[in-house]
Amino acid sequence: MPMKPSSSSPSRPLAAAVLVGVVLVGVLGAIVGCGGGGGGGGVDDPTEAMSGGATTVFNTSLDAFGFPAANLTGTRSDPFFIGNQFFRTNWVTAPSSTTGRDGLGPIFNAVGCSACHLRDGRGRPPELPSEKPVSLLFKIVRPGLFTGGVSSGDDVYGDQLQTASVDGVDAEAEVAISYVEEPGTFPDGTPYSLRRPTYTIANPAYGAIAADAVLAPRVAPAVFGLGLLATVPESDLLSRVDPTDLDQDGVSGRANFVFDIRSNAFRLGRFGWKANQPTLEQQAAGAFNGDVGLTTELFPTDALTPTELATVIEPDGGTPEVEATVLDPLTFYMHTLAVPGRRNVSDPVVRRGRVLFRSIGCASCHTTTLVTGDDPAFPELSSQVIHPFTDLLLHDMGPDLADGRTEFGAGPSEWRTPPLWGIGLQETVSGHTFFLHDGRARDLVEAILWHGGEGQGARDRYRLLSLSDRNALRRYLEDL
């Protein structure tokens, strides 16, 4: 299905050109890698440049996160481009002449997937007080109260605050965000400052919110490479679990088993900030329901509380509003988005950063290499050596990053290790360098310095590095 190039994804001819580039650069990378080993942190693994194995693309443009897997060819790419269209769709209020794209809201956070995941990348918090938090959403938490293993939300506003609405309907509320700067100094005298966020609910439209309710922020994560993570064998991930820290390295790692609606059973969670979703289909359907206000087969009712239903007229966009003809290719698209390859694996400074990354303990959670299993539905993703820099497990990150929310086995201070692949291209693609679950970190240095709990040892060792070594570690991360 030919289509014009878009701001979200390249056209087929360009994708084919990238595939040729993958072959050429992959061969060159292997030659350089094999010849550039030796002391001082040489590249031991010649596949490191191929972050996503044979699916890897080499592109550093604004669209670097939006390419199909390099080995997705022929008619296999058809559902990718169809899914890309749906990912970029802005949904509208029902009833509408575009019946396949209506049903938005009535209250919501965003009008479509790409509104939060711009060019398939990470979201960010607002940069101005007047800016609405489109790609930063807020879960509502009632401390100590649980429903089905998940922290309970508010009786009036539910478990997620919707800050936008269709015409004639009031949004639930506004959120005011403020920061307090916390200055610090490295042992070598270099100053830094961390910003601690505070969130305040303003102008609630449907009545008072519970006095003890707190907001748990969530920045939209990047969506490329997720199919590869879905394909890693569960047994491999569980073999890395060490809940009682038997090896005494200060890092445990726990699996989160969450409810899978499709199979009506608990399965290993892999996706979401707290590994709270088991599959990409459920991740997408949940986002449609909670973020865009659309129903699917998995979530057949709008996320409205009884109080809201008594005053809000629901737009009728069909039952369900997002049919399988939309959800299936969208899920395929999320599975087959390619990972960008590394650009400077042979650079001496990057090599030194590679050694430091491992020596100070970052790789204890940010596992550098995994191998995917076999998935008949996605042969392109099967048996790939990948470098995602995640173990997909939960780790306690300490009280400073705790958000008060429990999701099945994930406690308030536990977070799934986020993948680091592609992180060096974030500024190019997404236009910012905000990191962590709420975007409080303004760059990679601040992100490291916020690590506590199981990450505190690596953070403390990082603080003791010389400025030159800290810069080398940053250069390594920027090459991922």
FENSUL-V289938 format. One line per field, one symbol per residue. ss: DSSP state (a for helix, b for strand, c for the rest). phi: phi as a letter, one per 20 degrees, with the letter a starting at -180 (. if undefined). psi: psi as a letter, one per 20 degrees, with the letter a starting at -180 (. if undefined). Layout:
ss = ???
phi = ???
psi = ???
//
This chain:
ss = cccccccccccaaaaaaaaaaaaaaaaaaaaaaaacccccccccccccccccaaacbccccccccccbcccccaaaaaaaaaaaaaaacccbccccccaaabccccbbccccaaaacaaacccccccccccccccbbbbbbbcccbbccbbccbcccbcbbccbbccccccccbbbbbbbbbbbbcccccbbbbbbbbbbbbccccccccccbbbbbbbccccccaaaaaabcaaaaacccccccccccccccbccbbbbccccbbbbccbcccccbccaaaaaaaaaaaaacccccccccccccaaaaccccccccccccccaaaaaaaaaaaaabccbcccccccaaaaaaaaaaaaccaaacccccbbbcccaaaaaacccbbcccccccbbbccaaacccccbccbcccbbbccccccaaaaaaaaccccbcccccbccaaaaaacccaaaaaaaaaaacccaaaaaaaaaaaacc
phi = .fbfgcfdbfffgfffffgfffffffffffffffedfnfmnfffdfegfegdmfefddbdegdgedefgfeecmffegfffffffffefefcfefbfefecdogmfdadberfffedglmdfebfgecgeefefecdcedcdgndccmncgfeefedmdbeedcbfgnceffadcedccdfcfbbfgenfebbdddecccfclfedofegfefcddfbefefdfmfffffefggfffffefbfdlfeldncdncedecedffelbecfecdnfdlececffffffffgfeedmcecffcecfedegffffcdeffedocffdeffdffffffgffdfeefefdcfefgfffffgffgffeofffdegfcccfedcgfcffeeldeccembdmdecfdnffdfdnddcleeegddcffffdgmffdfffeembcecmfdmffeaffffffefclfeffffffffeffgfffffffffffef
psi = nqqqqrihqrrgghhhhhgghggghggghgggghikbarjkqohoiihhmhkciiqqopkahkhjjqqphjorbihighghghhghhipoqrpqqqhmhijrjpbhqrhqirgihgmpkjaqarrqiqhipqmgjorpqppopipqokjqpqaqhhjbjpppjrrrpippqgrrpppqqppnqrpqhjipqrpqppqppppqlpikrqqphjpqpoqoqprqiqjhhghhipphhgghiipmhjlhiljjpfoqqoprpoggilrprpphqrhkljphrhghgghhggghhikqqrhhniqqmprhghhiippppojrorhorhighghghgghhjpqpqrqhlhiphggghhgghgghijhihgmphprpqbpohhmhhiqlpormilqijrqpojrhhjqjippndiorhjpqpoqqiqihijghggijrlprrhjjhpiahghggiipaciihghghhghiqrhghhhggghghii.
//
